[in-house]
Each structure stands twice: as structure tokens, then as C-alpha cells.
Amino acid sequence: MTGSISRRSFGRLAVLTGGALAAATGTASAAATDWSKAVVDSTIARNPDPKSLGGWGYTQGLFLYATYLVYQRLRTPSYLAYIKKWVDYSVDGSGHISDSFNSLDSMQAGNLLLILHQETGDSRYQKAAQQIRARVTNYPRTSDGAMWHSTSFTQQLWCDGLYMAQPFIARYGQRYNDQTYCFQEATHNLTTYFGHLTSPTGLLFHAYSADGKASWANKTTHTSPYFWARAIGWVALAHFDVLDVLPANDSRRAALVKNIQQLVNAFVKYQDPATGRWFQIVDKGSDPNNWTETSASSMFTYAISRAVRAGYVSSSLQAAAQKGYQGVLAKVTLGSDGRANIADICPGTGVTGSLSGYYSRPRTTNDQHGLGTFLLMNEEMNRS
């Protein structure tokens, strides 16, 4: 038995006013350009064959999922066709994906399978989604039932993994009448991870080693030592996505809302007053080696705005979201080719026990982490 996925389940959409090119600086400012459209169009122009985005993976899944949100608003047929073409490179004629799904990262793009099954009715996409769902059942877990980040990182829970798997699991349950298992699995992972990763500051450590054997693990708490911004952002996004699926009367919602309140009220305190953005290591803004990172700043801005709009936090925090939005727009430029560029994005980053391991990450332009999170933020901010 199947059901339709509401737009609410795939994010909250908006009619954009966006930003425009400031003639003097070439950076985005508050005017009438639709920056979501600009980013999607520019990325497709750079990658006319979506195969060049890379194979089945979470960064591609993130960008294309966010592109679908823009498609829902603009109804540009080429956007959906682009998503479908990318997915079809991985899903064969029988609905099989050649992936062992031994990491949570590999599950994130499963959200596109749910979208395409709903949009096209092609059963291949449902079969491929069922392949991921079957792996969830026998995926390795800690003794308290939390899914390992991957089979390569035994007994480790990374913040990142919550976004990679739990929204897909919850949405799968909603779409295919598998709510009992999937809703419990998603909410249990969110609350269990959160309990292990939380700190007195309200921020979350990047990772937790259940057996304490990871080189970075604190001997007492088994957590990694630093508050990496994007890790915290992944957790916030995952909570909103799962809440979008859970029924309004589901008793498990309260714990997820409480987690969001804790996170937003914690990281808003560390917003850089000069730029409106957030630092790579959230609580060390005074360190000259630290730098403001665009994808996490997009995530935090999105999370604050959504939390305000949902009534989870004080409406006074919307000013911080607006400041964050302007801070991110300052990292958006139009090149001489007329295409949008987003700067200062940290690429994929593993857990490390040293500050330099985070500070020394490249500051890239147009990395898919930043493209996807920018689209999520821009759609949200122009609805709020």
C-alpha cells in the first residue's frame, strides 16, 4: 500500500525575492533575483550531464533534493528531468542499485527514489528504495540501537549520519505504510545520538565512540573534542525533516522539538557579529585560524528561521536568521559568465581530534555541500 508524500514532507517552499548582483562588488544583495534559480541553473550549466556531479552519494543527493524543492515552486520540467537522469545512472532496469549501503552516507540519495516514484509512477524507484529499507533492518547498531556511521567506523556515531539516513527512513515509512517501524527507528536514532553528543554548552560534539576505541574519543565521555559547525547543522536539518513527517499528535515530537530548541538557542549565541555567519569550529571565533563556513551558516540560518516560524523559539531570533542570510549572500557572486558562485565551503570532513584538522580544510567554491544547503536556506528565508 502506498500513499502520497506531501510537499510539507519535503520541505517548506517559498516564492522568492532572493538577492541581486550589487554592481560595485559583484556580491548578492537583497533585491529581485531568484537566487535559488540562479544556483540551480548555474550548476546545471556547468554540469549539463548530471553524471559529472559524481556517482551515487550524499552530496549529489543533497543538491538534487534541494533542486527538487525549487522545482516544486517553479515547475521547471528540466529540473525534474535532470534529477531523474542522475538517478537513472545508478538504478538499473530492474530497480537495483549496485551499492552495499554499508554507510549512512549512501542512504541519503534514497530520498530521490521516493520523489521519482511519486512523480513518475515507475516501480523501479520503489524497488530501489526497498533495497535501502531492507539494509536498514540488518544495519549494525550500538548496544542502545543507534546506527553506526558506517561499517568502516565500528561503533561510531557521527552527527552527519542523522541527516543521511533518518529523514529517508521516516519518509519511506510515510510513503509505503511502514510507519510503525520507520517512525520509531528515525526518532530513536535522533534522540539516542543527541543524548550521546550533547554538551553543557547546548552544542553537539562531532562524534561519539560507543566503545571508546576511536583515537579522538575522550576517555570518559567517548566524544570527539570539538563542535564542528556543519555536523551540528546536519542534526538540525534531520530533526526538521522527521518532524515534517510525524503526525501532529505523535508523542515523540516533543523530544525532537526540545532538541531543536536546545540547538538553536545554543548556536545563535556564537553568530559572528561582524559577518552574520558562523565559524568552522563554532565556539572558537576568536581563534585567528578559524574561518566562517558557508554551508553551516546556511544550515544555521535555515534552522533558526524554521524554528521561529514553527513557534519553537522566540520570534526575536528571526533577526539572527536575517543577519545570517545576508552573511551567506555576501559569499554569493556572479562571474563574468553570468553564473552564480558560492564561496568558502568546507568539503567533506571526517572526525578529527585536532583543531588544525578542521581549520586546514580547503575553502572551496561551488562544493555541493554549499550549493544544496544554500538552496534549502534560500527557499526557507523567502517564505519566512
C-alpha positions, 0 to 999 in steps of 0.5 A, spaced: 500 500 500 502 506 498 500 513 499 502 520 497 508 524 500 506 531 501 510 537 499 510 539 507 514 532 507 519 535 503 520 541 505 517 548 506 517 552 499 517 559 498 516 564 492 522 568 492 525 575 492 532 572 493 538 577 492 541 581 486 548 582 483 550 589 487 554 592 481 560 595 485 562 588 488 559 583 484 556 580 491 548 578 492 544 583 495 537 583 497 533 585 491 529 581 485 533 575 483 531 568 484 537 566 487 535 559 488 534 559 480 540 562 479 544 556 483 540 551 480 541 553 473 548 555 474 550 548 476 546 545 471 550 549 466 556 547 468 554 540 469 549 539 463 550 531 464 548 530 471 553 524 471 559 529 472 556 531 479 559 524 481 556 517 482 551 515 487 552 519 494 550 524 499 552 530 496 549 529 489 543 527 493 543 533 497 543 538 491 538 534 487 533 534 493 534 541 494 533 542 486 527 538 487 524 543 492 525 549 487 522 545 482 516 544 486 515 552 486 517 553 479 515 547 475 521 547 471 520 540 467 528 540 466 529 540 473 525 534 474 528 531 468 535 532 470 534 529 477 531 523 474 537 522 469 542 522 475 538 517 478 537 513 472 545 512 472 545 508 478 538 504 478 538 499 473 532 496 469 530 492 474 530 497 480 537 495 483 542 499 485 549 496 485 551 499 492 552 495 499 549 501 503 554 499 508 554 507 510 549 512 512 552 516 507 549 512 501 542 512 504 541 519 503 540 519 495 534 514 497 530 520 498 530 521 490 527 514 489 521 516 493 520 523 489 521 519 482 516 514 484 511 519 486 512 523 480 513 518 475 509 512 477 515 507 475 516 501 480 523 501 479 524 507 484 520 503 489 524 497 488 530 501 489 528 504 495 526 497 498 533 495 497 535 501 502 529 499 507 531 492 507 539 494 509 536 498 514 533 492 518 540 488 518 544 495 519 549 494 525 547 498 531 550 500 538 548 496 544 542 502 545 540 501 537 543 507 534 546 506 527 553 506 526 556 511 521 558 506 517 561 499 517 568 502 516 567 506 523 565 500 528 561 503 533 561 510 531 556 515 531 557 521 527 552 527 527 552 527 519 549 520 519 542 523 522 541 527 516 543 521 511 539 516 513 533 518 518 529 523 514 529 517 508 527 512 513 521 516 516 519 518 509 519 511 506 515 509 512 510 515 510 510 513 503 509 505 503 505 504 510 511 502 514 510 507 519 510 503 525 517 501 524 520 507 520 517 512 525 520 509 531 527 507 528 528 515 525 526 518 532 530 513 536 536 514 532 535 522 533 534 522 540 539 516 542 545 520 538 543 527 541 543 524 548 550 521 546 553 528 543 550 533 547 554 538 551 553 543 557 554 548 552 547 546 548 552 544 542 553 537 539 560 534 539 562 531 532 562 524 534 561 519 539 565 512 540 560 507 543 566 503 545 571 508 546 576 505 541 576 511 536 583 515 537 579 522 538 574 519 543 575 522 550 576 517 555 570 518 559 565 521 555 567 517 548 566 524 544 570 527 539 573 534 542 570 539 538 563 542 535 564 542 528 559 547 525 556 543 519 555 536 523 551 540 528 547 543 522 546 536 519 542 534 526 538 540 525 536 539 518 534 531 520 530 533 526 526 538 521 525 533 516 522 527 521 518 532 524 515 534 517 513 527 517 510 525 524 503 526 525 501 532 529 499 528 535 505 523 535 508 523 542 515 523 540 515 530 537 516 533 543 523 530 544 525 532 537 522 539 538 526 540 545 532 538 541 531 543 536 530 548 541 536 546 545 540 547 538 538 553 536 538 557 542 545 554 543 548 556 536 545 563 535 549 565 541 556 564 537 553 568 530 559 572 528 557 579 529 561 582 524 559 577 518 552 574 520 555 567 519 558 562 523 565 559 524 568 552 522 569 550 529 563 554 532 565 556 539 572 558 537 571 565 533 576 568 536 581 563 534 585 567 528 585 560 524 578 559 524 574 561 518 566 562 517 563 556 513 558 557 508 554 551 508 553 551 516 551 558 516 546 556 511 544 550 515 544 555 521 540 560 518 535 555 515 534 552 522 533 558 526 528 561 521 524 554 521 524 554 528 521 561 529 516 560 524 514 553 527 513 557 534 519 553 537 523 559 539 522 566 540 520 570 534 526 575 536 531 570 533 528 571 526 533 577 526 539 572 527 536 568 521 536 575 517 543 577 519 545 570 517 542 570 510 545 576 508 552 573 511 551 567 506 549 572 500 555 576 501 559 569 499 554 569 493 557 572 486 556 572 479 562 571 474 563 574 468 559 568 465 553 570 468 553 564 473 552 564 480 558 562 485 558 560 492 564 561 496 568 558 502 565 551 503 568 546 507 568 539 503 567 533 506 570 532 513 571 526 517 572 526 525 578 529 527 581 530 534 585 536 532 583 543 531 588 544 525 584 538 522 578 542 521 581 549 520 586 546 514 580 544 510 580 547 503 575 553 502 572 551 496 567 554 491 561 551 488 562 544 493 555 541 493 555 541 500 554 549 499 550 549 493 544 544 496 544 547 503 544 554 500 538 552 496 534 549 502 536 556 506 534 560 500 527 557 499 526 557 507 528 565 508 523 567 502 517 564 505 519 566 512 
